[in-house]
Amino acid sequence: MVNDVNTADLKRDPLAEECVYLSKNIFGILPDDGVIHAYKEAHKVVFFSGADELFYQALSQAIKRGCDLEAVECAWRLKDKSNVLTKKFNILFYLTEARSESFPIFVNQQASSFKAYFSLAFHLVRSLYKLVKGYFILKTSLFDSHRLTRRSL
């Protein structure tokens, strides 16, 4: 994975900035150039009609503020499974899990029942926390003012 992403280039390319932000916050890694390029290309296919400009403005502001988009997506997915943010997360997951460098992120390489149960319990609590936090963010932030729906596509 690339560790020296050029921030000047990211400011000129909102999709690249979005890909880096999401990857760092979800997986804890910076995406390589191949993932960034594929992420941008996938948007041309998935969002062929173009998403609403208000959504992109809200998303850009959320990224600049350091908003927990994982929490927002978790809560929003329960309301609308085909929302824009969930589609963006799906694209990034598909692209990242297909890379051999990402194998340790998705697969445990050591067998340990205790570790597995602890991880399961931790992620259950973490998911519930993200869900509650996501609902709070959706109700109190700029996302609420836009009332993000399927019309955002």
C-alpha positions as CSV (number, residue, x, y, z in Angstrom):
1,M,0.0,0.0,0.0
2,V,1.1,3.5,-0.7
3,N,2.0,5.5,2.4
4,D,2.8,8.8,0.7
5,V,-0.4,10.0,-1.0
6,N,0.1,13.4,-2.5
7,T,-2.4,15.6,-0.6
8,A,-2.3,18.3,-3.3
9,D,-3.5,15.9,-5.9
10,L,-6.3,14.7,-3.6
11,K,-7.6,18.2,-3.2
12,R,-8.0,18.4,-6.9
13,D,-9.7,15.0,-7.2
14,P,-12.6,14.6,-4.8
15,L,-13.1,10.9,-5.6
16,A,-9.5,10.1,-4.9
17,E,-9.7,12.0,-1.6
18,E,-12.9,10.1,-0.7
19,C,-11.3,6.8,-1.5
20,V,-8.3,7.6,0.7
21,Y,-10.5,8.9,3.5
22,L,-12.8,5.8,3.5
23,S,-9.9,3.3,3.2
24,K,-8.0,4.9,6.1
25,N,-11.1,4.9,8.3
26,I,-12.5,1.5,7.4
27,F,-9.3,-0.6,6.9
28,G,-6.7,1.5,8.6
29,I,-4.6,1.6,5.4
30,L,-3.9,4.0,2.5
31,P,-5.1,2.5,-0.8
32,D,-2.6,2.1,-3.6
33,D,-2.9,3.9,-6.9
34,G,-4.6,0.9,-8.5
35,V,-7.4,0.9,-5.9
36,I,-7.9,4.7,-6.3
37,H,-8.0,4.4,-10.1
38,A,-10.4,1.5,-10.0
39,Y,-12.6,3.3,-7.4
40,K,-12.9,6.3,-9.8
41,E,-13.6,4.0,-12.7
42,A,-16.3,2.0,-10.8
43,H,-18.1,5.3,-10.1
44,K,-18.5,5.9,-13.8
45,V,-20.3,2.6,-14.1
46,V,-22.3,2.5,-10.8
47,F,-23.3,6.2,-10.8
48,F,-23.7,6.6,-14.5
49,S,-26.5,9.1,-14.2
50,G,-24.5,11.2,-11.7
51,A,-25.4,11.6,-8.1
52,D,-27.0,14.7,-6.7
53,E,-24.6,17.6,-6.3
54,L,-26.0,18.3,-2.9
55,F,-25.0,14.8,-1.7
56,Y,-21.4,15.3,-2.9
57,Q,-21.3,18.7,-1.2
58,A,-22.5,17.1,2.1
59,L,-20.1,14.2,1.7
60,S,-17.2,16.6,1.0
61,Q,-18.0,18.6,4.1
62,A,-18.3,15.4,6.2
63,I,-14.8,14.3,5.0
64,K,-13.3,17.7,5.8
65,R,-14.9,17.6,9.3
66,G,-13.7,14.1,9.9
67,C,-17.2,12.7,10.2
68,D,-17.5,9.0,11.1
69,L,-18.9,7.9,7.7
70,E,-18.8,4.2,8.8
71,A,-21.4,5.1,11.5
72,V,-23.5,7.1,9.0
73,E,-23.5,4.3,6.5
74,C,-24.4,1.7,9.2
75,A,-27.5,3.7,10.2
76,W,-28.4,4.8,6.7
77,R,-28.2,1.2,5.3
78,L,-31.0,0.1,7.7
79,K,-33.2,2.8,6.3
80,D,-32.3,2.3,2.6
81,K,-30.2,-0.6,1.5
82,S,-29.4,1.0,-1.9
83,N,-28.2,4.4,-0.7
84,V,-25.3,6.2,-2.3
85,L,-23.0,5.8,0.6
86,T,-23.5,2.1,1.0
87,K,-22.8,1.7,-2.7
88,K,-19.5,3.6,-2.3
89,F,-18.5,1.4,0.7
90,N,-19.4,-1.7,-1.4
91,I,-17.1,-0.5,-4.2
92,L,-14.2,0.1,-1.8
93,F,-14.7,-3.3,-0.1
94,Y,-14.8,-5.2,-3.4
95,L,-11.7,-3.4,-4.7
96,T,-9.7,-3.8,-1.4
97,E,-10.5,-7.4,-0.7
98,A,-9.4,-8.4,-4.2
99,R,-5.9,-7.2,-3.5
100,S,-3.4,-9.8,-2.2
101,E,-1.9,-7.1,0.1
102,S,-5.2,-6.8,1.9
103,F,-5.5,-10.5,2.7
104,P,-4.6,-10.1,6.4
105,I,-7.3,-7.5,6.9
106,F,-10.1,-9.9,5.8
107,V,-8.7,-13.4,6.9
108,N,-7.4,-14.6,10.2
109,Q,-4.1,-16.3,9.6
110,Q,-3.9,-17.9,13.1
111,A,-6.4,-20.3,14.6
112,S,-7.5,-19.1,18.1
113,S,-11.0,-19.8,19.5
114,F,-10.5,-17.2,22.3
115,K,-9.4,-14.6,20.0
116,A,-12.3,-15.3,17.6
117,Y,-14.9,-15.1,20.4
118,F,-13.3,-11.9,21.7
119,S,-13.2,-10.4,18.3
120,L,-16.9,-11.3,17.7
121,A,-18.0,-9.8,21.0
122,F,-15.9,-6.6,20.4
123,H,-17.3,-6.1,16.9
124,L,-20.9,-6.7,18.1
125,V,-20.5,-3.9,20.6
126,R,-18.7,-1.7,18.1
127,S,-21.4,-2.2,15.5
128,L,-24.1,-1.3,18.0
129,Y,-22.1,1.8,18.9
130,K,-21.7,2.7,15.3
131,L,-25.4,2.3,14.6
132,V,-26.4,4.6,17.5
133,K,-23.7,7.1,16.5
134,G,-24.8,7.0,12.9
135,Y,-28.4,7.7,13.7
136,F,-27.3,10.6,15.9
137,I,-25.1,12.0,13.0
138,L,-27.9,11.6,10.5
139,K,-30.3,13.5,12.7
140,T,-28.0,16.3,13.7
141,S,-25.7,17.0,10.8
142,L,-25.7,18.4,7.3
143,F,-26.8,14.9,6.0
144,D,-30.2,15.5,7.6
145,S,-30.8,18.8,5.8
146,H,-30.4,17.0,2.5
147,R,-32.7,14.1,3.4
148,L,-30.6,11.6,1.5
149,T,-32.8,9.2,-0.4
150,R,-32.7,7.1,-3.6
151,R,-33.3,10.3,-5.5
152,S,-29.7,11.1,-4.7
153,L,-28.7,8.8,-7.5
